[in-house]
Amino acid sequence: MITRRRALAAWAALVAVAFAVGGLLHARGVLRIDHLPPLHALARLPTLALLPAAAFAVVAVPALPRLTAHLPMRAALAAAFGASLAWTVLLAVSGEGLAWPFTHPQEYLAGLGAVGDDPLGWLAGFTRDLPAYPTHVRGHPPLPVLVLWALAAAGLPGPFWAAVLVVVTGCSATVAIGLAVWRVAGEEAARRALPYLALCPAAVWIATTMDAFFAGVGAWGTALLVLGARSRAGRVALGLGAGLALGALPYLSYGLVPYLVVPLVAAVTAEVPRTTVAACLAGMAGVSALFAAGGFWWPAGVLATHAEWAADPGAARPYLYFLVADLAVLALVTGPAAAVGLVVPGRAGERILPVAALAAVLALDVSGVTRGEVERIWLPYALWVVAAAGRTGAGRAGDSRLLAVQAVAGLLLQGFVRSPW
């Protein structure tokens, strides 16, 4: 049996080896575009601006587990969401701020000019015109740009409002995953997981990368699906809502197709009724039909994006190094408590959703299309893996040491890593 100490040692060894080998490869010129491999980032020194986040962690680490353990469940979910939002924002403002990543000329907002006042025309020509777009637009389906276009059309334009949308949606995944765990593994498991979801190191990249928005959409799609197992009156409505959210995932990121394993496993485990599943499938089919009617054919988009990726410097990254290093980044993003939670004995139901997410990550990792920059790409999957930390039992009954380690990991990442996201 793997003990907690061995799990922590394995976590530390994986991270250390990935950085050591990455440093050697960078020094030899093998990794030219990654200056802090396995992260796509630069090193820096912490500043006093990190103190508010540290002060919040000092208060939240002992207080949040007690709140999530004893408050009514709805209030516990709200407390976890509030803590997640505060933690994420405080980390972000200690660096370049919430909106700064969206000001980059290769980000999604830079592609809005091509959309203009004709989103349907832009959608119809998306695959054809792909080489002319900014890097992030070329690497994804069209829906992220359309979401930001809709936000601007609603009177909320620019980097700040885009950042607000992303951060709030990304942090709301804490609530959605808590609800899903509640339905799949029980209320006790959900209450234990909530503090770890709120204070996870992934918060460093929830603010601000569009992948955090993807994480929120996927988490709510899964949550709505399993909630349909308990609601007779709302089975069809919840299933349809789940289908619209889950059906949107492949149009947000091509790398989110394996993510559908998570709601599939959740639906089977929670014994979601056939009417809800049917409504979900109808919603997913409806999303695909709308995009096809708008002139975007998903397989053609995949082929065009793969051609752009093959011509990008990122495609030259060494496969074998990132096969292991990408998993080290997942370890960093999820924190050491998740590693412990994945191996400690306990009820299998509490581990099934994190393991499903981990299996999806492994499929993407082996495929080789995710070589580097996965600190953002892994976000939708990582938050489910973080839920495994609740299996440690730490944090609820006064033993907050592992939760404190999670918070320290987030502070160290924010303090020593300057990420473009």
BELWOMO-V689853 format. One record per backbone hydrogen bond with DSSP energy under -0.5 kcal/mol. CO is the residue of the C=O (numbers start at 1). NH is the residue of the N-H. E is the energy in kcal/mol with one decimal. If there is no record, write none. Layout:
((CO | NH | E) (CO | NH | E))
This chain:
((3 | 7 | -2.3) (4 | 8 | -2.5) (5 | 9 | -2.2) (6 | 10 | -2.6) (7 | 11 | -2.3) (8 | 12 | -2.5) (9 | 13 | -2.5) (10 | 14 | -2.4) (11 | 15 | -2.0) (12 | 16 | -2.6) (13 | 17 | -2.7) (14 | 18 | -2.0) (15 | 19 | -2.0) (16 | 20 | -2.5) (17 | 21 | -2.8) (18 | 22 | -2.0) (19 | 23 | -2.4) (20 | 24 | -1.8) (21 | 25 | -2.5) (22 | 26 | -2.4) (23 | 27 | -2.3) (24 | 28 | -1.7) (25 | 30 | -2.3) (25 | 31 | -1.1) (26 | 29 | -1.4) (30 | 32 | -0.8) (33 | 35 | -0.6) (36 | 39 | -2.1) (39 | 36 | -0.9) (39 | 41 | -1.3) (40 | 420 | -0.7) (42 | 418 | -3.5) (47 | 50 | -1.8) (48 | 51 | -2.0) (50 | 54 | -2.1) (51 | 55 | -3.0) (52 | 56 | -2.2) (53 | 57 | -2.2) (54 | 58 | -2.0) (55 | 59 | -1.5) (56 | 60 | -3.2) (57 | 61 | -2.6) (58 | 62 | -0.6) (59 | 63 | -1.5) (60 | 64 | -2.8) (61 | 65 | -0.6) (62 | 66 | -0.6) (63 | 67 | -2.1) (64 | 68 | -2.8) (65 | 69 | -1.3) (66 | 70 | -1.8) (67 | 71 | -2.4) (72 | 76 | -2.6) (73 | 77 | -2.4) (74 | 78 | -2.1) (75 | 79 | -2.6) (76 | 80 | -2.2) (77 | 81 | -2.3) (78 | 82 | -2.7) (79 | 83 | -2.4) (80 | 84 | -2.5) (81 | 85 | -2.6) (82 | 86 | -2.5) (83 | 87 | -2.9) (84 | 88 | -2.4) (85 | 89 | -2.4) (86 | 90 | -2.7) (87 | 91 | -1.9) (88 | 92 | -2.1) (89 | 93 | -2.7) (90 | 94 | -0.7) (91 | 94 | -0.6) (92 | 95 | -1.7) (92 | 97 | -1.8) (99 | 102 | -1.2) (100 | 103 | -1.9) (101 | 104 | -1.2) (104 | 107 | -1.9) (106 | 136 | -2.3) (107 | 110 | -0.8) (108 | 111 | -2.0) (109 | 112 | -1.6) (111 | 114 | -0.8) (111 | 115 | -0.6) (112 | 115 | -0.8) (112 | 116 | -1.7) (115 | 118 | -2.0) (118 | 122 | -2.3) (119 | 123 | -2.4) (120 | 124 | -2.2) (121 | 125 | -1.5) (123 | 126 | -1.2) (125 | 129 | -2.5) (127 | 130 | -0.8) (129 | 132 | -2.0) (130 | 133 | -2.0) (134 | 138 | -2.5) (135 | 139 | -1.5) (137 | 140 | -1.3) (142 | 146 | -1.8) (143 | 147 | -2.6) (144 | 148 | -1.8) (145 | 149 | -2.4) (146 | 150 | -2.5) (147 | 151 | -2.0) (148 | 152 | -2.2) (149 | 153 | -2.7) (150 | 154 | -1.5) (151 | 156 | -2.1) (152 | 155 | -1.8) (157 | 161 | -0.5) (158 | 162 | -1.7) (159 | 163 | -2.5) (160 | 164 | -2.3) (161 | 165 | -2.4) (162 | 166 | -2.2) (163 | 167 | -2.9) (164 | 168 | -2.4) (165 | 169 | -2.2) (166 | 170 | -2.9) (167 | 171 | -2.7) (168 | 172 | -1.8) (169 | 173 | -0.6) (170 | 173 | -1.0) (171 | 174 | -1.7) (172 | 175 | -0.6) (172 | 176 | -2.1) (173 | 177 | -3.0) (174 | 178 | -1.8) (175 | 179 | -2.5) (176 | 180 | -2.3) (177 | 181 | -2.9) (178 | 182 | -2.1) (179 | 183 | -2.1) (180 | 184 | -2.2) (181 | 185 | -3.5) (181 | 186 | -0.9) (182 | 186 | -1.1) (186 | 190 | -1.8) (187 | 191 | -2.7) (188 | 192 | -1.9) (189 | 193 | -1.7) (190 | 194 | -1.8) (191 | 195 | -0.6) (192 | 196 | -0.5) (193 | 197 | -2.1) (194 | 198 | -2.2) (195 | 199 | -1.9) (197 | 200 | -0.7) (200 | 203 | -1.7) (201 | 204 | -2.0) (202 | 205 | -1.8) (202 | 206 | -1.3) (203 | 207 | -1.4) (206 | 208 | -0.6) (206 | 209 | -0.7) (209 | 212 | -2.3) (209 | 213 | -0.6) (210 | 213 | -0.7) (210 | 214 | -1.7) (211 | 215 | -2.1) (212 | 216 | -1.9) (213 | 217 | -2.3) (214 | 218 | -2.6) (215 | 219 | -2.3) (216 | 220 | -2.4) (217 | 221 | -2.2) (218 | 222 | -2.1) (219 | 223 | -2.5) (220 | 224 | -2.8) (221 | 225 | -1.6) (222 | 226 | -2.0) (223 | 227 | -2.2) (224 | 228 | -1.1) (226 | 229 | -1.5) (227 | 230 | -1.5) (227 | 231 | -0.8) (230 | 232 | -0.7) (232 | 235 | -0.8) (234 | 238 | -3.0) (235 | 239 | -2.1) (236 | 240 | -2.7) (237 | 241 | -2.5) (238 | 242 | -2.6) (239 | 243 | -2.4) (240 | 244 | -2.3) (241 | 245 | -2.0) (242 | 246 | -3.1) (243 | 247 | -2.7) (244 | 248 | -1.0) (245 | 249 | -0.7) (246 | 249 | -0.7) (246 | 250 | -0.5) (248 | 251 | -1.2) (248 | 252 | -0.7) (249 | 252 | -1.6) (249 | 253 | -2.3) (251 | 143 | -1.6) (253 | 256 | -1.6) (254 | 257 | -1.2) (256 | 260 | -0.5) (257 | 260 | -1.6) (258 | 261 | -1.9) (259 | 262 | -2.2) (259 | 263 | -0.6) (260 | 264 | -1.6) (261 | 265 | -2.7) (262 | 266 | -2.5) (263 | 267 | -2.7) (264 | 268 | -2.1) (265 | 269 | -2.6) (266 | 270 | -2.6) (267 | 272 | -2.4) (268 | 271 | -0.7) (273 | 277 | -2.1) (274 | 278 | -3.0) (275 | 279 | -2.1) (276 | 280 | -2.3) (277 | 281 | -2.7) (278 | 282 | -2.2) (279 | 283 | -2.3) (280 | 284 | -2.5) (281 | 285 | -2.5) (282 | 286 | -2.2) (283 | 287 | -1.9) (284 | 288 | -1.9) (285 | 289 | -2.4) (286 | 290 | -2.3) (287 | 291 | -2.0) (288 | 292 | -2.4) (289 | 293 | -2.5) (290 | 294 | -1.6) (291 | 296 | -2.6) (292 | 295 | -1.2) (295 | 297 | -0.7) (296 | 298 | -0.7) (297 | 301 | -1.9) (298 | 302 | -2.2) (299 | 303 | -2.1) (300 | 304 | -2.3) (301 | 305 | -2.5) (302 | 306 | -2.5) (303 | 307 | -1.9) (304 | 308 | -1.8) (305 | 309 | -2.7) (306 | 310 | -2.6) (307 | 311 | -1.1) (309 | 312 | -1.3) (309 | 315 | -0.5) (312 | 315 | -1.6) (313 | 316 | -1.5) (314 | 317 | -1.4) (318 | 322 | -1.8) (319 | 323 | -1.9) (320 | 324 | -1.0) (321 | 324 | -0.8) (321 | 325 | -3.1) (322 | 326 | -2.1) (324 | 327 | -0.6) (324 | 328 | -1.4) (325 | 329 | -2.1) (326 | 330 | -1.7) (327 | 331 | -2.0) (328 | 332 | -2.0) (329 | 333 | -2.8) (330 | 334 | -2.3) (331 | 335 | -2.1) (333 | 202 | -0.9) (335 | 338 | -0.8) (335 | 339 | -1.0) (336 | 340 | -1.9) (337 | 341 | -2.5) (338 | 342 | -1.7) (339 | 343 | -0.6) (340 | 343 | -1.1) (340 | 344 | -2.0) (347 | 350 | -1.0) (348 | 351 | -1.4) (348 | 352 | -1.0) (351 | 355 | -2.4) (352 | 356 | -1.9) (353 | 357 | -2.2) (354 | 358 | -2.3) (355 | 359 | -2.5) (356 | 360 | -1.8) (357 | 361 | -2.1) (358 | 362 | -2.4) (359 | 363 | -1.9) (360 | 364 | -2.0) (361 | 365 | -2.9) (362 | 366 | -2.6) (363 | 367 | -1.5) (364 | 368 | -0.9) (364 | 369 | -0.6) (364 | 370 | -0.6) (365 | 368 | -0.9) (369 | 371 | -0.6) (370 | 372 | -0.8) (373 | 376 | -1.0) (373 | 377 | -1.1) (374 | 378 | -3.0) (376 | 379 | -1.2) (378 | 381 | -0.9) (378 | 382 | -3.4) (379 | 383 | -1.8) (381 | 384 | -0.7) (381 | 385 | -1.6) (382 | 386 | -2.5) (383 | 387 | -1.0) (385 | 388 | -1.7) (386 | 389 | -2.3) (387 | 390 | -1.4) (388 | 391 | -2.1) (389 | 392 | -1.8) (390 | 393 | -1.2) (393 | 396 | -0.6) (393 | 397 | -0.6) (398 | 400 | -1.3) (399 | 395 | -3.9) (400 | 404 | -2.5) (401 | 405 | -2.1) (402 | 406 | -2.0) (403 | 407 | -2.1) (404 | 408 | -2.6) (405 | 409 | -2.4) (406 | 410 | -1.9) (407 | 411 | -2.3) (408 | 412 | -2.7) (409 | 413 | -2.3) (410 | 414 | -2.4) (411 | 415 | -2.4) (412 | 416 | -2.6) (413 | 417 | -1.6) (416 | 44 | -1.7) (417 | 419 | -0.8) (418 | 42 | -2.2))
